[in-house]
Amino acid sequence: MTQLDRLPTELFYDVLKYFWAHEALHSFSNLNDRIDAILKSYPTYRINCRSIRKSAFHHICEWISPEQVISLILSDENDTPSQSKLFLSYFQIEQFINLRSISLIEINYGSLREILPSLSQLKQLQAVSLDDFGGKEIRIDSRDNRRTPHMNICSSSHRFCAEIFLRLRYLCTNYSEVLTVMHFPNLLHLKLNSGTLMSNVNKIFQHAPQLQSLTLCLSNLYDFTGGQPCYSLTQLSVTSAGKYENSIFSSEFKPLVEKRLKPLCKTEHIFVGVTMSLNEIGQFLRNFPNLTHFEVKILYQNVDMTMATGYYWQTITQSLSSFSFKFRLQSEMYVNSFRTPFWVEEKRWFVAYHDRYLFTISDFALPYANISSNSFLYSTVPNHPILYRPQSSIVHERASLTHNFRFSSVKTLELFWNDRWENLISIFDLEQVEDLSIGPASYPLLKYIQHHMPKLHTLSLANSSGISEILRICGLEPFKQVRTLKLSDCDVSIENADNIRKLSNLFPCVEHINQCIIKFRSDMISFIDKFKQLTSVSFVVHKSMKNTILASQYDPSLIINRIEQYLHCTATCQPEYPSEYCSTPKRLHLWLGKRSLNDQRQSQLGFVWCQMKKLFEQSSKTDQDS
């Protein structure tokens, strides 16, 4: 009997609540009969299928019963294509009778049509998140004659949506237009993504009497000053990430907008192509008399200088417990307006200017740092060295800041460094870096990086010739810590097989790879065969492959069949077409199961077959051209 065996079942349940379902099963299943029985009876599993290994996904589906699940995250992103369809082959959503929270990330239309109507049957459901396409290019399958525009899916689902919303406490979605006619008597938290109109939000306020927090991503701030009060709201976050030329103004509104864009008096300010006064902002905030937390970000459009003046903001933020902002600005000259006793002593809201942005500082840490030979930072924090704890950083050439500094907490690093290695490690604690993007000038540093970044799990190469350049570096040892490799349109055709073999030896434990250029189905088989731990890969079809006769090369069922036949693992394949009229996909996303070590010999035979098949395909193409 192990020490773990002696734990009471209730205490074991307390331990399991800190694990996702796949982590719990991987850690504890098949140890002994008692622990297996506890896992079988645990009533509150949280399933997170985002970026999950395919083998772990099947383990969950085969082990856990739907009534044991209280939280579910499904994702059809590129590293888990067609996951929702596979999940629905195991379960029906209405079986999850104890489900409290569901998050659907880039789910394909067919699965949405099946999932959404079933949600109304889940009486315990209180939180729903519909992350549509995340701003990415929509995948269209030209053979799916049933596809429906995504707005129509939600609009046609009015009946069951209305029933769900009656009991929801949390909602995250892109579909603000549909929500304007819904009622949410119990909704506490609302997050609206991607191009929300404030006019829609004002209508939602009328039907959400208990709403406490609201997060908005607005396409524009044209009607930001709309006047619908919400007395229950205590937290408000507003982000505008769009530009005027890309906004969703219809033609009839453009003359009105252009009229408002005429030369402004000095008390007016630009919010993404429209003018506002601080009085208007103050009036808007007065619609929320119980507001205590306010955040506003304007990310890509320069704001008027007076928008960044501390003296003005002080007049409308007196009653707030927390206030944060981020504005794109061309000058640091207004930082001093935030050095008054109100900001520094009474509120202790500190402000910095860096890389053309003026922003508030949370917990004395920069959100990011862009370090180059002309970098500079201004802040109202009295002790500068404590500022240098950003989560991410971009480094260009040589770095020289005004103050002595060392970055001790950078996890995401973009490195374009042509200075000495000793100077780099004097600036960064590289042992904390988890995600590294590296440019050609920095490739020689890889021989040092592999031994100084033990936590590195994601490596991005900045140009398509990166593989050849890296393989020429002497003294490189395998990067066993890297799990995700991001290539920039790297050609992995069979004629480059030797480089790919060397690359697989350099990254023996990599699980996710993207941006590989292929021409034929055999290229995929050959490439996947070399990376034994690969669980997902995204291929880009070579631009020369436009002949519709070759479309069968990329048929998903044939690709899956060949992978199962020659690599002895299961797979799902999602083609991404440039248009509904094109028969040749632009990209192919594959999600792979685990390969057995006993199948290595057969796998090598499969590779030999691929090479022979490639020669046959090239010969056939030559005959067609002639």
N, C-alpha and C positions, 0 to 999 in steps of 0.2 A: 504493500500500500504506500502511495506517495504522500508527501505532506499536503499536496493539493487535495487529495482524496478526503482528508480529514475536515475540510471546510464544510460547515452547514450549507444546505442548499440555498438558504436565504442570503448568506454572505457571498456565495458564488454568484447569485443573481446581481448583487451589488457591484461585483467586479465586472460582470459582463456589460453593464450599462455604459462603461467607458470605451467599449469597442464597437466598431461597425460590425455588421453580421459576418462579412467575409474575413475580418480580422479574428473574430471570436472562433469561427470554425477552423481557420488555418492554425490557430494557436492551441486549441483544446480538443478538437474532434479526434476520434480514434485513439485516445490515450488509454481508456478502459471503459467498461460497460457503465459504471456509475456516472462518469462525466458525460458520456454520450447521452445517457438518460436525462441528465440535467439540461443539456443543450437542446434535447428534443422537447423539453417541457417549458423552456424559458419563454415567457409570454410577451416580451416587449423588445423584439429585434428591430434595429434600425438598419435598413438596407440602403447602401450607397453604391450604385453601379456606375458612377462616373469614372472613366479611365480604368476600369477594373479589368483584370486578366480574364480571358474567356473561360479558362478552367475554373477560376474562382466563382464566376457567374453561374456556371452549371452546378457547381457544388452547392451554392445557395439554393438554387431552384429545386434541386433534388433532395435537400436536407430539411428545409424549413417549410412549415405549413402556413398558408396565407393568414390564418387567424392569429398567428404569433407576431405579426408585423404591425408596428405602430407608425413607422416612417419609411417612405419609399422615394428614392431618387432614380429616375431612368434617364438615359442619355443616348441620343443617336448622333453624337458628335463624331468627328472623323476617326477617333481612335477606338470607338465602339459602334461602328455602323450597323444599322438594322437591329440594334439591341432590343428596342421596344417590340418589334415583330417577334423576335425570338422569345422574349419574356411572355408575350401573349400566347405563345404556343404551349407554355407550361401552365399558365393561370388565366382566369378571368378576373377582371378588376373587382367585380362585386363580391368575390370570395374574401377580400381583405376587410372583414367586418369590423376590425378594431383599428383600422388605419386612421391616424389623426392628421398626418401631414403627407402631401405628395408634391414632388417637384419634377416637371417634365422639361427636359433640356433639348432643344432642337429636334423634337420628335417629328417623325414623318407624318404626312397627312393621313395615310391609311390607319396608322395606330391611333392618331388623335380622334378620328371618327369612331373608333371602337372604345377608347378610354373615356372620353368626356361624357357621353350619355350615362355611363355606369357610375360616375362619381356621386350622382344623386342618391344612390342606394347605400352609400357609406355613411351611416348615421353618426359616427364618431369623428368624421372629417372636419377639421377646424382650420387647416392651413393649406393653401393651394398656390403653387408657383408655376407659371407658364412662360418659360424663357423661349421665345419663339425661334428666331434664327440668329440672335445675337449680333445682328448687323452683317452677317456673312452672306455670301452668295447663296441664293436658294437652289437647292438641288431639285432638278426636274427629271423625271423618268419619262422619256418619250413614249414608252409603251403603256403607261398608266392612263387609261382613258377616263378614269374616275377622279383624277386630281381636281381639287377645288381650291380657289383662292383662300388664303388663310383667314381673311376677315370674314368670309362667308361661313366658314366652319363655326366660328364663335357666334355669328349672328343667327345662324340656323339652329343654334343650340339654346335659344333664349329660355325655353321652358325648364330644362334641367339645370341651366346655369342659375336661373332665378331661385330654384329650390336650394341649390348648394349655398348661394350667397346669404340666405337667411340665417345660416348658423356659422359662417366663416368668421374667424377672428383675425386671420392674416391672409393677405392676397397680394401676389406679385404677378403682373401681366403686362403685355403690350396693348391690350385691347381696351383702351379707355373709352372709345366711342360707344361700344356695346354697354359699358357700365353705367352710362348716363340714365338708363331706364330701369336699372336694377335697384333693389332695396337691400341694405346691409345693416340690420338692426343691431348686430353683435360685433361688427367689424371694428378692430382696435388698431390694426397696422395695415397700411396700404403702400405698395411700391409700384409705380407706373414707369415703365421703361420706354425708351425709343420714341421720340416724336410726339409726346403728349401735348394736347392743347389745353391751356388754362381754362378756357370756356367749358371744356368737358369736366374738368376738376370741380368747377363751381357747381355744376349740376350734381356731381357725386356727393358733394358736401350736404346737399339737401336730404340725401337718403342714408347718411351714415352718422347718426346722432352720437355715437360713442367713439368716433375716430380719435385716436391719440397721437399717432405718428404717421407722417406722410413723406414719401420720397418721390421726387419727380425728376424725370429727364425730359426737358422741354425741347421741342424742335425750334421754337423761338419764344421770345418773351414779349410778344406784341401785346397780349392782353394779360400780362403778369399782374397788373393792378386791378383785375376784376374784383368785384365787391361782394362776394357771397361769404358771410361770416361762418366760422366753425368754432363754437365755444369750447368744445372738448379737446381741441388740438393742443398738444404740448410740445411736439417735436416736428420740425419742418426742414427738409433738405431739398434744395433746388439746384439742378445742374443743367446748364445749356452747353451742349457740345457741338451744335450745328453752326453753319454759316448762313448768311442771308441768301447767297446765291444758290444754296442747296436746301433752302427751307421749303415747307410744303404750302406756301401761299398760293392760292388759286389766282388766276389772271385778274379776277375782279377786285381782289384785295391789293394787288401790286400798286396801282395808282395811289391808294390811300397810304400805303407804307412809304412810297417814294416821297409823298408830300411831307410826311413826318421826318424824313431824312434830310430836309433842307437845313441850312446853317442854324445852329442852335445857340440859344443864349447861354451864358456861363453857368447857369444853375441846372442845366439839363445834361443827361448822360446817355451814352449809347449802350444798349443791351442787344447785341446781335442784330444790328441793323435797324433798331428802333430807338426812339428817345424816351427817357424817363427822367423825372425829377426825384430828388430825395423825399420831397413831400409825398409823391405818389407811392414811393416805397414805404414810407411811414404809414400812410393810409392803408396800404395793403396789409401790413403787419398788425394794424389795429383791428383787422377782421378776426384776429386770433388773440383775444385778451388774456388767455391763460398760457400763451406760448412761453416756454422757458429755454428751448434749444433751437437755434436757427443756423443753417448752413447754406451758403450760396457759392456756386462755382461757375465761372464763365471761362471755358478752356481754350478756345481757338480764335476768338475774336477779341481784338484789342478793345479795352474799355476807355472811356474818357478819363483823364487824369483825376478829375475831382471825385470820381467814383471810389478812388482809393485814398480818400482823405479821412484820417481818423477823427478829426473834429466833427465832421458831418455825421459819421456813423455813431458817434457817441450819443447824439441826441435821440436816436431811435433804437438804441440797444440797452438802455438803462435798466430795463426790467428783466433782461435775459440772464439766465445762469450760465449759458455757454453760447458763444458766437464764433463761427469760423467762416473763412472765405478763401477763394483763390481766384485771382484776376490776372489775365495776361496784360502786361504793361511794358512800355518802352523805357521807363526811367525809374530809378530808385529814389527820386527826390522827395517822395511823400512818406518815406519810412519814418522820418522824424515826427510826423503828426501823430504817430502811435506811441510816442514816448511820454505822454502825459501821465499824471498820477492815476487817472481813470483807468487807463489801459494796463500800466505796469504794476501799480500798487493795489488799487481797488479790485479790479477784475482779474488781474494777472493773465491777460490775454496778450501773448507775445507774437510779434509779426516779423517776417523775414522777406527779403527780396533776393531772388536767385534765378538765374537762367530765364530772364524776362517774365517772371511771375512774382506777384506779391501775394503772400499767403500767411495764414495763421499757423502757429507751430503747436503741435499736440505733444504733450509730455516732453518738451524740449528736444524733440527729434525731427529732423528734416524728413519729409515724405520721400525725397529722392535727392540726388546730387549729380550735377553735370559738371565734370571736372575737366578743364582744359587749360592751356597756357594763359587764356584771358579770363579765367573764371574769377568771380567775385561774389561775395555774400555780405549783405547788410542785414542786421537784425536788431531788435530791441531787447534781446536777452543780454543781461549784463555779463555773463560768463560764456564766451564763445566756444571753448572746447567741448562743452557738454552738448552743443548742437549736433556734433558730427556723429550721429547714429542713424543714418538713413537706411531704409530697407532696400533701396536700389540705387545704382549709380552708373553713370556713363563717363568713361575716361578717354580723353582725346590727347594724344601726343604727350606733352609734358605738363605737369600740374604745378601751379604756383598760386596758392591762396594767400591772402593778407596775413592770416593768423596761423600759428602752428596748430596742426590738427592730425588726427589719425581716425580713420573710419573703422569702427570696431564691430559693426552689426550689419554690414551689407550682405544681403542674401542673393540679390540679382545684380549682376555686373555686366555691362557692355564695355568691352576692352578694345581700344584702338590705340595701343601704347607702343611707342617706338623708342622709349627711353630705357635706362638700365633696370634690370630686374630688382636690384637692391633698392632703388628708389620707389618701385611699386609696392614692395612689401613694407616699406617704411610708412606708407600711406594707409594700406588696407590690412585688416586681419583676414587673410584669404581663407582661413580655416572655416569661416562662417558662410562662404559663398556656396549657394546651391544651384544657381542658374547662371550660366556663363555664355555670353555672345562674344565672339572673338573675330576681329578683322585680320586681313592678310598680314599687315605690319606686325601683328602680335603673335603669329603662328610659331615663331622660334621659341616663344616663352612656354609653349606647351610642355617642353621637357622638364620645366620647373613646376608648372601648374599641377601636373599629375600627382606630384608628391606633396603639394601644399594646399590642396583642396579636397580633403577627405569626405566632405559632405556634398560634393558636386554630383548632381543627378541629371542635369539637363545641359547639353552643350550644343550651341548653334554656330555653324560655320557661315561666314558672311558672304562668300562668293562661290560660284559654281566650280571654279578651279581649285577650291580649297583642299580637296582630297589629295590630288597629286602633289601639291605643295607640302602638305602635312607628311605624306609618306616619304618625302625626301629628307625630312628632319632626322638626323642621326641621334641614336640613344633613346628613342621613345619606347616606353614600356606600356603594356596594356592598361587602359583606363577601366579598371574593374568596377569603379563606383558609378560610372555613367549609365543611366537607364533610358534616357531620351536623347536621340540624336536628330538635330534639325539641319538638313542639308539645303543649300540654295540651288535648286534645279540641277542636281547632279545626275549626269548620264550614267545609268547602271546597265546599259546594254551588254550583251554577252561578250562583245569585243573588248570591254573593259573589265572582264572577269578577274584578271590578276589583281588589279587595284582593289576591287570589291573584296576579294579574299583577304588581302592585307588589311583592309579596313575592318573586316569582321574579327580579325585577330587582335586589332588594336582596341576594339570595343566588344569584348566577348560576352558581356552581360547586358547589352542594350536590349530594351523591350519595345521601344517605340521609335519609329523612323518616319520622316516625311520629306516630301519634295524630291522624290527620285524620278528621273525621266526614263520612260520605257518605250519600246517600239512594239514588242510582241509579247504574247502571253508567256512564252518561254523565258523572257527576261525576268518576269516576276518570279517564276518558279526557281530559277537559278539564284536570284538575289535572296529570296526567303530562305532557301536551303543553307546559305552560308551563315545566317544569324540564328543560332539554335534556340535562343531565348526570346525571339521576337514574338510579340503578342499583337501588335498593330503596325500597319505600314500604309502610307499614302503615296500613290504613284501619279505622276503627271505624264499624260500621253504626248509623245513627241509631236511637234507641230507638223512634221512631214506626213504624219499618218492621217490623211484626210480622205483616202479612198474608201468609199462606202463598202467595197467588197471586203475590206479588212475589218468591218464592224464586228463580225463574228469572233474576232480575236479577243474582244473585250466583253463577251457575253458572260454575265456573272455566274450563271449555272455551270458553264464550261470551266471557268476559272476555279470555282469551288471544287468541281469534280477532279480537275488536275491536281489541285493541292492535296485533296484527300487521297488520291491515287498514288502520287509520287512522294509526298512529304509526310503522309500518314498523320494528318491532324485535321480537325474540323475547321471550318472557316465561314465567315459571312462576308459578302462583297457588296459595296454600295457604289454604283457608278454616278458620276456627276456630269450632267450634260450641259454644254454651253447654251443650248436652246432646245425647245421642244421639237424642233424640226431636224435636229442633228442626230444621226445614228451612231456617231463615234463619240465616246465620252471625253470630257476634258481631263477628268481625274478619276481615279479608282481608289476607294478606301477599303482596306481589308482588316478584319478582326480574326485573329488566329488562335486556335486551341493549342494545348500543350502537346509537344512531340515526345514520343517515347524514345529513350536512349537505345532501346533494343532495335529501333528502326533505322539506325544510322546507315547500315549497309544498304538497305533498300532506298534510303534517301539519296545516297551517292549514285545508285543506279538510275534514280529519277533524274539526277542532274545530267548524267550521260545522255539520257533520252532527250532532255531539253536541248542539249547542244546539237544533237542529230536533227531534232525538229526544227531548230533555228536554220540550219543549213537548207533543209527542205523548203521552209517558208521563203528564204531569200531567193532560192532557185525559182520558185513559183512566181514570185514578184517580178523577177527578171524576164521570165517568159511572157507575163502579162504586159509588161512595158514594151517588149519587142513586138 
